Amino acid sequence: MPSPLHRVQDPTEVVKAIKLGKAALYPWEWLPPDLGPLDWAHKIVTYGTLLAVDIGVNHVARFRLSFAVNPAMAPTKEHMALAMAELEHYRDVGHELMPTEQALLLAQRVPRLAL
């Protein structure tokens, strides 16, 4: 069974995690009504620039999510696929993800961080 996904609200914490080689997953249903995936990407890249972290962002329309990684320390494709599959599992079972201050979980050896 997949481990819980957690939200992190502080973009600085997200960028610090990306710097360490974790991925930030952002499901589009978490976007505020007045923002889109490109707005989120701009925000993360801007914080990355301020903290001297190179960040690459991809938008995956098929899974309705965006993710950001450090290109120099990106998770493997297998880890990213597992993280996206875990998110799909929660969507399929209708699990409501609750905001939490717990930040970086590495359950199942899958680096992930959700904004």
BELTA-V440110 format. One record per residue. N is the residue number from 1. RES is the residue in one letter. SS is DSSP state (helix for helix, strand for strand, loop for the rest). OMEGA is omega as a letter, one per 20 degrees, with the letter a starting at -180 (999 if undefined). Layout:
BEGIN
N/RES/SS/OMEGA
N/RES/SS/OMEGA
END
This chain:
BEGIN
1/M/loop/a
2/P/loop/r
3/S/loop/a
4/P/loop/r
5/L/loop/a
6/H/loop/r
7/R/strand/r
8/V/loop/a
9/Q/loop/a
10/D/loop/a
11/P/helix/r
12/T/helix/r
13/E/helix/r
14/V/helix/a
15/V/helix/r
16/K/helix/r
17/A/helix/r
18/I/helix/r
19/K/helix/a
20/L/loop/r
21/G/loop/r
22/K/loop/r
23/A/loop/r
24/A/strand/r
25/L/strand/r
26/Y/strand/r
27/P/strand/a
28/W/helix/r
29/E/helix/r
30/W/helix/a
31/L/loop/r
32/P/loop/a
33/P/loop/a
34/D/loop/r
35/L/loop/r
36/G/loop/a
37/P/helix/r
38/L/helix/r
39/D/helix/r
40/W/helix/a
41/A/helix/r
42/H/helix/a
43/K/helix/a
44/I/helix/r
45/V/helix/r
46/T/helix/r
47/Y/helix/r
48/G/helix/r
49/T/helix/r
50/L/helix/a
51/L/loop/r
52/A/loop/r
53/V/loop/r
54/D/loop/a
55/I/loop/r
56/G/strand/a
57/V/strand/r
58/N/strand/r
59/H/strand/a
60/V/strand/a
61/A/helix/a
62/R/helix/a
63/F/helix/r
64/R/loop/r
65/L/strand/r
66/S/strand/r
67/F/strand/a
68/A/strand/r
69/V/strand/r
70/N/loop/a
71/P/helix/r
72/A/helix/a
73/M/helix/a
74/A/loop/r
75/P/loop/r
76/T/loop/r
77/K/helix/r
78/E/helix/r
79/H/helix/r
80/M/helix/r
81/A/helix/r
82/L/helix/r
83/A/helix/r
84/M/helix/r
85/A/helix/r
86/E/helix/r
87/L/helix/r
88/E/helix/r
89/H/helix/a
90/Y/helix/r
91/R/helix/a
92/D/helix/a
93/V/loop/r
94/G/loop/a
95/H/loop/r
96/E/loop/a
97/L/loop/a
98/M/loop/r
99/P/strand/r
100/T/loop/r
101/E/loop/r
102/Q/loop/a
103/A/loop/a
104/L/loop/r
105/L/loop/r
106/L/loop/r
107/A/helix/r
108/Q/helix/r
109/R/helix/a
110/V/loop/r
111/P/loop/r
112/R/loop/r
113/L/strand/a
114/A/strand/r
115/L/loop/999
END
